[in-house]
Amino acid sequence: MTSPIVGRLRVDGATLRYEVRGSGPLLLLIPGGTGGAAAYDGVADGLAAEYTVASYDPRGLSRSPLDDPEAEQRVARHADDAVRLLDLLSPDAPARVAGCSSGAIVALHLLTTHPERVERVVAHEPPVVEVLPDAAEHRALLARVADTFRREGLMPAAAVFAAGLRRPGDPVEPPAAIAPPPGRALTDMSYFLGRIVPSFMAYRPDVDRLAALSDRLVLAAGTDSVGELPYRPAAFLAERLGTELVHFPGGHVGLTTHPAEFGETLRAVLSAQRPITRR
């Protein structure tokens, strides 16, 4: 793995740490969950053979501190951060963008609000549950997670959240089976579950706007996560927009479990010359 060039960018209310590898047209990788820029370490070098690959720690996570640790987190603000990075690293040309999970939600908002800045967006399992017909059930899940977090703490709340993401009938681990991560990772997990998840999973994308821009959008999901909650919005949106749902290796975290295959699939999707439409 090559050493990236590391930079820092002041944005409204935070300082973003970002990494850049390679040369060529810009590819911005937006991480989800608590992984930060490191989530893309397994694919960045391979993609850097064709692109200037930029990844970063989203505001409030890892090495991108907030000015106000209690500041409310919104999808729109995180998308503004992505725009600032695009303006810095590719001021004169639109870029390719890929996002996973909560990062895919940011990518969707970026596409609908700043289409002039993006050439193609790959959104892997964005958990935009508000588009689903049973959205009320998932609001209830988020309410249970928040209540458990408040009454019992982080790890029991994480167990409730993880159970809600599984397929119906899948085995559920008891809270004690989910060990707390160490140090900074524990802080990031608390921030993600308490501040990012409630806001981001309440976000409803502009589906009509996405339909108008569907020639630039690739909706993706894991081959192993069919039926799980994060899979369903991607499949629903692909059906609604009349586009193909592109399957990547692994499940929701295929980026981590199958990095070589995930990176190759991403490279192929990004280089496709035509919109990916359903036959």
KETOR-639748 format. One record per residue (C-alpha): residue number from 1; residue in one letter; x, y, z. Coordinates in nm, 3 decimals, padded with zeros to 5 digits, m for minus. Layout:
BEGIN
PT_NUM_A_X_Y_Z
...
end
This chain:
BEGIN
PT_1_M_00.000_00.000_00.000
PT_2_T_00.143_00.337_m00.101
PT_3_S_00.153_00.631_00.140
PT_4_P_m00.106_00.895_00.050
PT_5_I_m00.057_01.268_00.050
PT_6_V_m00.241_01.394_00.358
PT_7_G_m00.414_01.732_00.373
PT_8_R_m00.651_01.924_00.596
PT_9_L_m00.934_02.148_00.488
PT_10_R_m01.120_02.398_00.704
PT_11_V_m01.494_02.382_00.649
PT_12_D_m01.781_02.541_00.836
PT_13_G_m01.763_02.400_01.188
PT_14_A_m01.492_02.140_01.134
PT_15_T_m01.150_02.052_00.996
PT_16_L_m01.146_01.764_00.748
PT_17_R_m00.850_01.531_00.713
PT_18_Y_m00.822_01.387_00.361
PT_19_E_m00.587_01.160_00.170
PT_20_V_m00.493_01.169_m00.199
PT_21_R_m00.332_00.899_m00.414
PT_22_G_m00.260_00.862_m00.786
PT_23_S_m00.324_01.089_m01.081
PT_24_G_m00.592_01.143_m01.341
PT_25_P_m00.955_01.252_m01.306
PT_26_L_m01.075_01.288_m00.949
PT_27_L_m01.254_01.005_m00.772
PT_28_L_m01.392_01.106_m00.432
PT_29_L_m01.461_00.817_m00.195
PT_30_I_m01.712_00.898_00.080
PT_31_P_m01.693_00.655_00.372
PT_32_G_m01.984_00.529_00.576
PT_33_G_m02.013_00.409_00.932
PT_34_T_m01.710_00.478_01.149
PT_35_G_m01.441_00.370_00.902
PT_36_G_m01.323_00.708_00.780
PT_37_A_m01.066_00.730_00.502
PT_38_A_m00.908_00.404_00.620
PT_39_A_m01.219_00.215_00.505
PT_40_Y_m01.096_00.254_00.147
PT_41_D_m00.735_00.148_00.207
PT_42_G_m00.798_m00.190_00.044
PT_43_V_m00.918_m00.040_m00.286
PT_44_A_m00.752_00.301_m00.312
PT_45_D_m00.418_00.188_m00.456
PT_46_G_m00.579_m00.014_m00.734
PT_47_L_m00.807_00.275_m00.831
PT_48_A_m00.515_00.520_m00.817
PT_49_A_m00.376_00.363_m01.133
PT_50_E_m00.654_00.544_m01.323
PT_51_Y_m00.774_00.821_m01.092
PT_52_T_m00.668_01.080_m00.844
PT_53_V_m00.828_00.903_m00.550
PT_54_A_m00.935_01.115_m00.252
PT_55_S_m01.082_00.977_00.068
PT_56_Y_m01.145_01.151_00.397
PT_57_D_m01.267_01.128_00.754
PT_58_P_m01.617_01.282_00.769
PT_59_R_m01.667_01.565_01.014
PT_60_G_m01.676_01.452_01.375
PT_61_L_m01.516_01.113_01.305
PT_62_S_m01.160_00.995_01.361
PT_63_R_m00.920_01.275_01.264
PT_64_S_m01.175_01.537_01.144
PT_65_P_m01.272_01.720_01.466
PT_66_L_m01.578_01.937_01.510
PT_67_D_m01.544_02.290_01.644
PT_68_D_m01.853_02.221_01.855
PT_69_P_m01.867_01.854_01.961
PT_70_E_m02.242_01.890_02.025
PT_71_A_m02.326_02.035_01.683
PT_72_E_m02.624_01.879_01.507
PT_73_Q_m02.531_01.660_01.212
PT_74_R_m02.719_01.685_00.883
PT_75_V_m02.683_01.517_00.547
PT_76_A_m02.677_01.854_00.372
PT_77_R_m02.383_01.976_00.580
PT_78_H_m02.185_01.660_00.510
PT_79_A_m02.261_01.697_00.139
PT_80_D_m02.134_02.055_00.154
PT_81_D_m01.807_01.916_00.291
PT_82_A_m01.783_01.687_m00.012
PT_83_V_m01.841_01.983_m00.244
PT_84_R_m01.561_02.175_m00.073
PT_85_L_m01.326_01.883_m00.135
PT_86_L_m01.433_01.866_m00.499
PT_87_D_m01.373_02.239_m00.538
PT_88_L_m01.028_02.202_m00.384
PT_89_L_m00.913_01.893_m00.571
PT_90_S_m01.095_01.925_m00.905
PT_91_P_m01.198_02.290_m00.945
PT_92_D_m01.229_02.281_m01.323
PT_93_A_m01.388_01.945_m01.395
PT_94_P_m01.670_01.730_m01.256
PT_95_A_m01.558_01.426_m01.057
PT_96_R_m01.661_01.068_m01.004
PT_97_V_m01.796_00.994_m00.657
PT_98_A_m01.855_00.669_m00.470
PT_99_G_m02.010_00.630_m00.128
PT_100_C_m02.098_00.339_00.098
PT_101_S_m02.379_00.323_00.355
PT_102_S_m02.417_00.665_00.521
PT_103_G_m02.156_00.792_00.275
PT_104_A_m02.386_00.682_m00.006
PT_105_I_m02.660_00.901_00.142
PT_106_V_m02.421_01.195_00.125
PT_107_A_m02.343_01.103_m00.237
PT_108_L_m02.713_01.101_m00.329
PT_109_H_m02.762_01.448_m00.180
PT_110_L_m02.449_01.571_m00.354
PT_111_L_m02.586_01.452_m00.689
PT_112_T_m02.927_01.615_m00.644
PT_113_T_m02.795_01.949_m00.517
PT_114_H_m02.468_01.989_m00.713
PT_115_P_m02.507_01.785_m01.033
PT_116_E_m02.265_02.015_m01.214
PT_117_R_m01.984_01.888_m00.989
PT_118_V_m02.027_01.515_m01.052
PT_119_E_m01.989_01.300_m01.360
PT_120_R_m02.102_00.972_m01.204
PT_121_V_m02.212_00.863_m00.858
PT_122_V_m02.198_00.509_m00.723
PT_123_A_m02.417_00.467_m00.413
PT_124_H_m02.364_00.134_m00.236
PT_125_E_m02.653_00.044_m00.003
PT_126_P_m02.763_00.391_00.110
PT_127_P_m02.999_00.323_00.404
PT_128_V_m03.256_00.584_00.298
PT_129_V_m03.535_00.390_00.464
PT_130_E_m03.783_00.678_00.425
PT_131_V_m03.836_00.576_00.060
PT_132_L_m03.967_00.232_00.163
PT_133_P_m04.337_00.151_00.197
PT_134_D_m04.279_00.030_00.555
PT_135_A_m04.081_00.337_00.659
PT_136_A_m04.285_00.369_00.979
PT_137_E_m04.142_00.040_01.106
PT_138_H_m03.790_00.169_01.061
PT_139_R_m03.870_00.495_01.239
PT_140_A_m03.984_00.279_01.529
PT_141_L_m03.652_00.092_01.515
PT_142_L_m03.457_00.418_01.538
PT_143_A_m03.673_00.525_01.831
PT_144_R_m03.593_00.196_02.009
PT_145_V_m03.223_00.242_01.942
PT_146_A_m03.231_00.596_02.083
PT_147_D_m03.427_00.486_02.389
PT_148_T_m03.192_00.195_02.453
PT_149_F_m02.889_00.422_02.413
PT_150_R_m03.035_00.664_02.666
PT_151_R_m03.135_00.400_02.921
PT_152_E_m02.872_00.126_02.883
PT_153_G_m02.577_00.270_02.693
PT_154_L_m02.390_00.222_02.368
PT_155_M_m02.344_m00.151_02.329
PT_156_P_m02.704_m00.255_02.405
PT_157_A_m02.820_00.015_02.160
PT_158_A_m02.574_m00.116_01.900
PT_159_A_m02.722_m00.463_01.945
PT_160_V_m03.076_m00.334_01.887
PT_161_F_m02.959_m00.147_01.579
PT_162_A_m02.773_m00.447_01.437
PT_163_A_m03.075_m00.671_01.491
PT_164_G_m03.294_m00.426_01.301
PT_165_L_m03.065_m00.439_00.998
PT_166_R_m03.079_m00.817_00.960
PT_167_R_m03.308_m01.023_00.743
PT_168_P_m03.621_m01.149_00.918
PT_169_G_m03.543_m01.485_01.075
PT_170_D_m03.166_m01.436_01.092
PT_171_P_m03.012_m01.520_01.431
PT_172_V_m02.963_m01.226_01.664
PT_173_E_m02.661_m01.199_01.890
PT_174_P_m02.731_m01.103_02.252
PT_175_P_m02.595_m00.762_02.356
PT_176_A_m02.315_m00.925_02.557
PT_177_A_m02.181_m01.084_02.237
PT_178_I_m02.105_m00.743_02.088
PT_179_A_m01.778_m00.633_02.244
PT_180_P_m01.709_m00.260_02.274
PT_181_P_m01.430_m00.133_02.049
PT_182_P_m01.124_00.026_02.211
PT_183_G_m01.028_00.391_02.247
PT_184_R_m01.106_00.627_01.961
PT_185_A_m01.316_00.364_01.786
PT_186_L_m01.552_00.361_02.083
PT_187_T_m01.588_00.740_02.062
PT_188_D_m01.653_00.719_01.689
PT_189_M_m01.911_00.445_01.736
PT_190_S_m02.094_00.649_01.998
PT_191_Y_m02.094_00.956_01.770
PT_192_F_m02.212_00.752_01.472
PT_193_L_m02.493_00.571_01.649
PT_194_G_m02.606_00.870_01.852
PT_195_R_m02.565_01.153_01.601
PT_196_I_m02.530_01.026_01.244
PT_197_V_m02.773_00.736_01.233
PT_198_P_m03.084_00.924_01.358
PT_199_S_m03.033_01.216_01.120
PT_200_F_m02.917_01.028_00.812
PT_201_M_m03.178_00.751_00.830
PT_202_A_m03.450_01.015_00.861
PT_203_Y_m03.332_01.172_00.534
PT_204_R_m03.556_01.131_00.231
PT_205_P_m03.384_01.187_m00.104
PT_206_D_m03.548_01.385_m00.382
PT_207_V_m03.657_01.085_m00.590
PT_208_D_m03.788_01.296_m00.878
PT_209_R_m03.456_01.477_m00.897
PT_210_L_m03.271_01.146_m00.889
PT_211_A_m03.488_01.023_m01.175
PT_212_A_m03.389_01.325_m01.382
PT_213_L_m03.022_01.253_m01.310
PT_214_S_m03.040_00.873_m01.327
PT_215_D_m02.797_00.859_m01.620
PT_216_R_m02.524_00.962_m01.373
PT_217_L_m02.631_00.737_m01.085
PT_218_V_m02.535_00.376_m01.019
PT_219_L_m02.725_00.211_m00.735
PT_220_A_m02.535_m00.081_m00.588
PT_221_A_m02.581_m00.350_m00.323
PT_222_G_m02.403_m00.657_m00.190
PT_223_T_m02.468_m01.004_m00.324
PT_224_D_m02.475_m01.136_00.033
PT_225_S_m02.710_m00.876_00.180
PT_226_V_m03.024_m00.944_m00.023
PT_227_G_m03.322_m00.883_00.205
PT_228_E_m03.131_m00.694_00.472
PT_229_L_m03.251_m00.345_00.554
PT_230_P_m02.965_m00.146_00.390
PT_231_Y_m03.011_m00.347_00.068
PT_232_R_m03.379_m00.267_00.031
PT_233_P_m03.365_00.111_m00.039
PT_234_A_m03.107_00.060_m00.313
PT_235_A_m03.327_m00.205_m00.475
PT_236_F_m03.639_00.009_m00.433
PT_237_L_m03.476_00.316_m00.589
PT_238_A_m03.333_00.115_m00.879
PT_239_E_m03.682_m00.020_m00.954
PT_240_R_m03.836_00.326_m00.920
PT_241_L_m03.577_00.489_m01.147
PT_242_G_m03.575_00.210_m01.404
PT_243_T_m03.206_00.136_m01.361
PT_244_E_m03.013_m00.182_m01.289
PT_245_L_m02.917_m00.261_m00.931
PT_246_V_m02.548_m00.347_m00.962
PT_247_H_m02.435_m00.620_m00.724
PT_248_F_m02.095_m00.595_m00.558
PT_249_P_m01.910_m00.880_m00.384
PT_250_G_m01.990_m00.943_m00.018
PT_251_G_m02.258_m00.780_00.190
PT_252_H_m02.310_m00.436_00.337
PT_253_V_m01.941_m00.421_00.434
PT_254_G_m01.811_m00.589_00.120
PT_255_L_m01.562_m00.304_00.088
PT_256_T_m01.388_m00.448_00.396
PT_257_T_m01.447_m00.822_00.353
PT_258_H_m01.381_m00.842_m00.024
PT_259_P_m01.160_m00.539_m00.101
PT_260_A_m00.993_m00.669_m00.420
PT_261_E_m01.318_m00.782_m00.582
PT_262_F_m01.506_m00.476_m00.457
PT_263_G_m01.243_m00.243_m00.600
PT_264_E_m01.246_m00.417_m00.938
PT_265_T_m01.624_m00.397_m00.959
PT_266_L_m01.612_m00.030_m00.865
PT_267_R_m01.348_00.038_m01.130
PT_268_A_m01.559_m00.133_m01.397
PT_269_V_m01.874_00.058_m01.299
PT_270_L_m01.694_00.392_m01.295
PT_271_S_m01.543_00.337_m01.638
PT_272_A_m01.867_00.224_m01.805
PT_273_Q_m01.942_00.452_m02.098
PT_274_R_m02.320_00.421_m02.094
PT_275_P_m02.581_00.458_m01.821
PT_276_I_m02.661_00.128_m01.653
PT_277_T_m03.029_00.072_m01.730
PT_278_R_m03.249_m00.225_m01.660
PT_279_R_m03.311_m00.447_m01.960
end
